[in-house]
Structure formats: C-alpha cells, structure tokens
Amino acid sequence: MLQSISISAFKGFRSFEMSDLRQFTLITGKNNSGKTSLLEALWLHVGYFNSENVAKISAWRGMSAIDSQTFFSDLFHNLETSRVIEIAAKTKDGKAVLTIERQAASTGTLKQDELSRSRAQQSPSTAPILDTLLLRYRRVGAKNPRSVQIRFGPGGLEFDRITQGNMPKCHFLSVTRPMPYEELCMYLRDAIFAGEKERISEALRMVEPRIKDLMVFPVGKTTMIFVDVGLARPLALPFAGEGTRSLLALLLAMFSASGGILLVDEIDSGFHHTILPKVWDAVRSFAREARVQVFATTHSLDCLFAVRQSFAGNAGDEIGIVRLDRTDGAIAPVNYSLEELDTALQMGLEVR
C-alpha cells in the first residue's frame, strides 16, 4: 500500500507531496485543481512497466493524434519539456521513483529480454527516430533501474513493455473511461468461477432490487452479460441501467486487482444520492477483502455525506479526505480526518 506520493514537473504539479495515505483516499477540489492529474500520476507510477499507459491517459483526455511537435508535451509542467518529471511513492518496502524525460533522439538500447514490443514492432525499427520519451523506474537502494520508451518515428508511435517479473495491478475508471465491456465479461466470469456471484448480486441489488441472477453467455462471436430481474427473459447489461454497470465495474475492478490499486475519477457518477452510502459500504467491503487501495475523486457534497456515514465509527481511520487547492499556480493538499470532515459538514464549510 502506498504511504505517500510526491510529484514534480508533471502537468499542473510544479512540486507536490501527499503523505499519510490510507487504504481509502477521497480527493476533492475545484475544477482544474489537479484531481484527475493526481490519479494519472498514480496510474503512470504503478504501471511503469507499460509505456503505452502514457498514450492511454492522453487518449482519455481526447487526444486522438500525437505528432512530433506535441509528442506528449502536455505531460510536462507549463509544457517545459526540458524538465524531467519525477513521480515518487513510498511503501513499507521503501521508495520507488519514476522519471519521465523527453529526448530529441534515441539515446540508448534497452535489454531485449526485458521488453515486449507492440504488435506493430516485433523487430527493432531501422528507421530514424524523431523523438523519444524515456520512462525510468528505480527502487531506492536497488542497483539497476527498469526502463521503457515511447519512440516517435516515420511509422508512428512505438511502445515498449516489460514482461518479466510480478507487475502491480491497477485499474483506472472514469466517466470518460468506463471499464471496457470485454473486461467486464472476463472479470465477471472469473468472479463467478471463484464463487463470488451471489455476493456481487447482493451488492447490485442496492441499485436494482429486482436482480436475481447474473449470467455470462456467448452470443455469436462475442460474450455478453445478462441480468435476471424477473422478466420473461434476462436483460443484457446495457439495458439494466448505468448505475448497475457502474457498480459492477467498481466491484469487479477490486476483485481483479487483488493487492493492487483502484483509481476512480468522479466515483459518485451514475448513482442516486440516496444509495451512495451503500455504494461506499460495498466498496469498503470488497476493497478490504481484496486488499485494494482506493483513490477516488468527487465534486459531490452528497458523496462527502455518504463517506461520513459509511466510515463512521471504527472505520474512520481507514479513509483520508484531501482537498486540492491551487494558489499562485501551485497545488497543495489540505487534509481532513473523518472527524474534521464531520465538523466541516455540520458547520456548512466548503470542503469540495
């Protein structure tokens, strides 16, 4: 579990540090205060072994094309691509640092036994490389860092991926990036085989009380999820409501990321305010059992009230509430304990 994270030269973060992380962290703040960027920094750090994760966060932001002029310059604070991004995190096992550096040309050769190239690059390219983004990950005290690259050449982007060793598990869910339907089917099938179907169904009844059963069936050349709600025939998941799919994705993400991290942008999206406390109850239960650390963002006052209700009592030490404030171009965290959140909500103070 991450205990602290520090970020420098990444997007809106000139220099930033957040410590005393719990199993659950709820992040609030005004628009453009860095909430999503903080999740993206965590995503890159945990997924250091796959350089394609950099392209994914750009795609989720709507950047469908990358050219040699931009070439991920939006990753760098104030677009200063001469700087080196640093994202560092501490766990009980020590500190690990990810650096991201843009280079004008390829400046080294990675060990081929550590890499698996994208399908378009099964063999090294002989064409000239225009730009390179180098991601270097090292554990403090370890001898050799692990590195991957993104190369922009005449044929487009080439990605590296480390395939050796045990890689950390992480899911990133958001309104703009829901869990792909194929992944939902795969993870639900795995959960059913693991005997978790009734537990998941029980949690989903908070959103749709009529749910009796969940099924995964092949339909033609694809696979689909069906929900039995007592009608003449089961409903395909897309017709069971946005809240049902959103909660199912949350639960399956935790089930499949055992011992890892779940990142959720706008966790309250798709849920009526009356069921948010029960949604948090389900998240707490599944995350505890799967030993998953959860980082989530929200703009919703209803979500804060739901957290206060769900984590009241002995569970209060499991969660930290962090508001990101931007002042004079710098982003800083303001930490709230559950008790302080309760006081602020009772006094009508703004904590979002």
C-alpha positions in Angstrom: 0.0 0.0 0.0 1.3 3.5 -0.9 2.1 5.6 2.2 3.0 8.8 0.4 3.4 10.3 -3.1 5.4 13.2 -4.4 5.2 14.7 -7.9 7.3 17.3 -9.7 7.1 18.9 -13.1 4.0 16.8 -14.1 1.1 18.7 -15.6 -0.2 21.2 -13.1 2.1 19.9 -10.3 5.3 22.0 -10.0 6.1 20.4 -6.7 3.6 18.4 -4.7 3.6 15.9 -1.8 0.8 13.9 -0.2 1.5 11.8 2.9 -0.2 9.7 5.5 -2.2 7.8 2.8 -4.8 5.4 4.0 -6.5 2.4 2.3 -9.1 4.9 1.0 -8.4 8.4 -0.1 -11.2 10.7 -1.4 -9.9 13.7 -3.3 -11.9 16.9 -3.7 -11.2 20.3 -5.2 -12.4 22.9 -7.7 -12.2 22.4 -11.4 -8.7 22.3 -12.7 -7.2 21.8 -9.3 -5.4 18.6 -10.3 -7.7 15.8 -9.1 -7.6 13.8 -12.4 -3.9 14.6 -12.9 -3.1 13.2 -9.5 -4.8 9.9 -10.5 -2.9 9.9 -13.8 0.4 10.3 -11.9 -0.5 7.3 -9.7 -1.5 5.4 -12.8 1.8 6.0 -14.5 3.8 5.2 -11.4 2.0 1.9 -10.7 2.0 1.0 -14.4 5.6 2.0 -15.1 6.2 -1.3 -16.9 4.0 -0.3 -19.9 4.9 2.8 -21.8 1.5 2.7 -23.6 -0.1 3.9 -20.4 1.2 7.4 -21.3 -0.7 7.3 -24.6 -3.8 6.0 -22.8 -4.2 9.0 -20.5 -3.8 11.3 -23.5 -6.5 9.4 -25.4 -8.8 9.5 -22.3 -8.4 13.3 -22.4 -9.5 13.3 -26.0 -6.1 13.5 -27.7 -6.7 11.1 -30.6 -3.5 12.1 -32.5 0.1 12.7 -31.4 2.6 14.5 -33.7 6.3 15.2 -33.4 5.6 18.8 -32.3 3.4 18.0 -29.4 4.7 14.5 -28.6 3.3 14.3 -25.0 4.4 17.8 -24.2 1.2 18.2 -22.2 2.7 15.8 -19.6 5.2 18.5 -18.5 4.5 21.3 -16.2 3.9 24.5 -18.2 4.8 22.5 -21.3 8.5 22.7 -20.3 9.7 19.6 -22.0 13.3 20.2 -21.0 12.5 19.3 -17.4 12.4 15.8 -16.0 9.1 14.6 -14.5 9.5 12.8 -11.2 6.8 10.7 -9.5 7.9 9.0 -6.3 6.0 6.8 -3.9 6.8 5.2 -0.6 5.5 1.9 0.7 6.5 -0.2 3.7 9.2 -1.8 1.4 10.8 1.5 0.6 10.7 4.3 -2.0 10.4 3.9 -5.8 10.9 6.7 -8.3 9.6 7.1 -11.8 11.2 9.7 -14.1 9.9 10.7 -17.5 12.2 12.5 -19.8 11.7 13.7 -23.4 14.7 13.2 -25.7 15.4 14.5 -29.2 16.7 11.1 -30.3 17.0 7.6 -29.0 20.0 7.6 -26.6 20.3 4.0 -25.5 19.3 0.4 -26.1 17.2 -1.5 -23.7 17.8 -5.1 -22.9 15.7 -7.1 -25.3 15.0 -9.8 -22.8 13.1 -7.2 -20.7 10.9 -5.9 -23.5 7.9 -7.0 -25.5 7.3 -4.6 -28.4 3.8 -3.6 -29.6 2.4 -5.8 -32.3 3.5 -3.3 -35.0 7.1 -3.6 -33.8 8.0 -7.2 -33.4 11.5 -6.4 -34.6 13.6 -3.2 -33.9 12.9 -0.4 -36.3 15.8 0.7 -38.6 14.1 4.0 -39.5 15.3 7.2 -37.9 13.7 8.1 -34.5 12.4 11.6 -34.3 11.7 11.8 -30.6 11.8 9.5 -27.6 10.0 9.6 -24.2 12.1 7.6 -21.7 10.4 6.2 -18.6 12.9 5.1 -15.9 11.7 3.3 -12.7 14.1 2.6 -9.8 13.7 1.5 -6.3 15.9 3.5 -3.9 18.8 1.2 -3.0 18.4 -1.1 -6.0 21.3 -1.3 -8.5 19.6 -1.2 -11.9 16.6 0.9 -12.9 14.0 -0.6 -15.3 13.3 1.4 -18.4 10.8 1.6 -21.2 10.5 4.0 -24.1 7.9 5.6 -26.5 9.5 6.3 -29.8 8.0 8.6 -32.5 9.3 7.7 -35.9 8.1 7.9 -39.5 5.8 4.9 -38.9 4.2 6.4 -35.9 4.4 5.5 -32.2 6.4 2.5 -30.9 5.9 1.3 -27.4 8.0 -0.8 -25.0 6.6 -3.1 -22.3 8.5 -5.0 -19.6 7.0 -8.5 -19.3 9.3 -10.1 -16.7 8.6 -10.2 -13.0 5.4 -9.6 -11.0 3.8 -6.4 -12.1 1.5 -4.4 -9.8 -2.2 -4.5 -10.6 -4.2 -1.3 -11.2 -7.5 -0.2 -12.7 -8.4 3.4 -13.7 -12.2 4.0 -14.1 -13.8 7.3 -15.0 -16.8 8.8 -16.8 -14.8 9.1 -19.9 -13.1 5.7 -19.5 -15.6 3.1 -18.2 -14.3 -0.5 -18.0 -14.4 -2.0 -21.5 -17.3 -4.4 -21.9 -14.9 -7.3 -22.8 -13.1 -6.8 -19.5 -16.4 -6.7 -17.6 -17.3 -10.1 -19.1 -13.9 -11.6 -18.4 -13.8 -10.4 -14.8 -17.4 -11.4 -14.0 -16.7 -14.9 -15.4 -13.7 -15.2 -13.2 -15.7 -14.0 -10.2 -18.4 -16.5 -10.8 -15.9 -19.3 -11.0 -14.4 -18.0 -7.7 -17.9 -18.3 -6.0 -18.5 -14.5 -5.8 -21.6 -14.3 -7.9 -24.2 -14.0 -5.0 -22.0 -11.5 -3.2 -21.8 -9.3 -6.3 -25.5 -9.7 -7.0 -26.4 -8.7 -3.4 -24.4 -5.5 -3.8 -26.0 -4.7 -7.1 -29.5 -5.0 -5.5 -28.7 -1.7 -3.8 -29.1 -0.1 -7.3 -31.6 -2.6 -8.8 -33.5 -4.5 -6.1 -35.1 -6.9 -8.7 -31.8 -8.5 -9.6 -32.0 -12.3 -9.1 -29.0 -13.6 -11.0 -26.0 -12.6 -13.2 -25.0 -14.6 -16.2 -22.2 -14.6 -18.8 -23.2 -16.1 -22.1 -21.5 -16.4 -25.6 -23.6 -14.6 -28.2 -22.3 -15.3 -31.7 -18.7 -14.4 -31.8 -18.8 -12.3 -28.6 -19.7 -12.7 -24.9 -22.4 -10.8 -23.1 -23.6 -10.2 -19.5 -27.2 -10.8 -18.8 -29.1 -9.7 -15.7 -32.2 -11.6 -14.4 -34.7 -9.1 -13.0 -37.7 -11.4 -13.0 -39.0 -10.6 -16.5 -39.8 -13.1 -19.3 -36.1 -13.2 -20.2 -32.9 -11.8 -18.8 -31.8 -8.3 -19.8 -28.5 -7.6 -21.4 -26.4 -5.5 -19.1 -26.5 -2.3 -21.2 -30.3 -2.3 -20.6 -30.0 -2.8 -16.8 -29.1 0.9 -16.1 -26.0 3.0 -15.8 -25.8 2.6 -12.0 -25.8 -1.2 -12.3 -23.0 -1.2 -14.8 -21.0 1.4 -12.8 -21.2 -0.5 -9.5 -20.5 -3.8 -11.3 -17.3 -2.3 -12.8 -16.2 -1.0 -9.3 -16.7 -4.4 -7.7 -15.0 -6.3 -10.5 -12.1 -3.9 -10.6 -11.4 -4.6 -7.0 -11.8 -8.3 -7.4 -9.4 -8.5 -10.3 -6.8 -6.1 -8.8 -6.2 -8.0 -5.6 -3.4 -6.5 -3.6 -3.2 -3.5 -6.1 -4.8 -0.1 -6.6 -8.1 1.2 -7.9 -8.3 4.8 -9.3 -11.8 6.2 -9.8 -12.5 9.6 -11.2 -15.9 11.0 -10.1 -16.8 7.9 -8.1 -20.3 9.2 -7.5 -21.2 9.3 -11.2 -24.2 7.2 -12.1 -25.5 6.8 -8.6 -28.5 8.5 -6.9 -27.5 10.3 -3.8 -29.7 8.0 -1.6 -27.7 4.9 -2.4 -24.2 6.5 -2.2 -23.7 5.4 1.5 -24.4 1.8 0.5 -22.1 2.1 -2.6 -19.3 3.1 -0.2 -20.2 0.2 2.1 -19.8 -2.2 -0.8 -16.5 -0.5 -1.9 -15.2 -0.8 1.7 -16.2 -4.5 1.9 -14.7 -5.6 -1.4 -11.5 -3.5 -1.1 -10.8 -4.8 2.4 -11.2 -8.4 1.3 -9.1 -7.9 -1.9 -6.5 -5.7 -0.1 -7.0 -3.0 -2.7 -6.0 0.7 -2.0 -8.7 3.1 -3.4 -8.1 6.6 -4.7 -11.3 8.4 -5.8 -12.3 11.9 -6.8 -15.6 13.8 -6.4 -17.2 17.2 -6.8 -20.3 16.0 -4.9 -21.4 17.1 -1.5 -23.7 14.1 -1.4 -20.6 11.9 -1.8 -18.9 13.5 1.2 -22.0 13.0 3.4 -22.1 9.3 2.2 -18.5 8.8 3.2 -19.1 10.3 6.6 -22.0 7.9 7.1 -20.2 4.8 5.7 -17.0 5.2 7.6 -18.4 6.4 10.9 -17.1 4.7 14.0 -14.0 2.5 13.9 -13.7 2.7 10.1 -12.8 6.4 10.3 -9.1 5.7 10.4 -9.3 3.8 7.0 -10.0 6.9 5.0 -8.4 10.3 4.3 -10.1 13.2 2.7 -7.8 15.5 0.7 -8.9 18.8 -0.9 -6.5 20.1 -3.6 -6.1 23.9 -3.6 -4.4 25.9 -6.3 -2.8 29.1 -5.2 -0.5 31.3 -7.3 0.0 28.4 -9.7 0.9 25.8 -7.0 -1.2 22.9 -6.0 -1.2 21.9 -2.3 -3.2 19.3 -0.4 -5.5 20.1 2.6 -6.1 17.0 4.7 -9.2 16.2 6.6 -9.8 13.4 9.1 -13.3 11.9 9.1 -13.9 13.8 12.4 -12.8 17.1 10.8 -15.0 16.4 7.7 -18.0 15.8 10.0 -17.4 19.1 11.8 -17.0 21.0 8.5 -20.2 19.5 7.1 -22.1 20.4 10.2 -20.9 24.0 10.0 -21.6 24.3 6.3 -18.0 24.9 5.4 -16.9 24.3 1.8 -14.7 21.1 1.6 -15.2 20.3 -2.1 
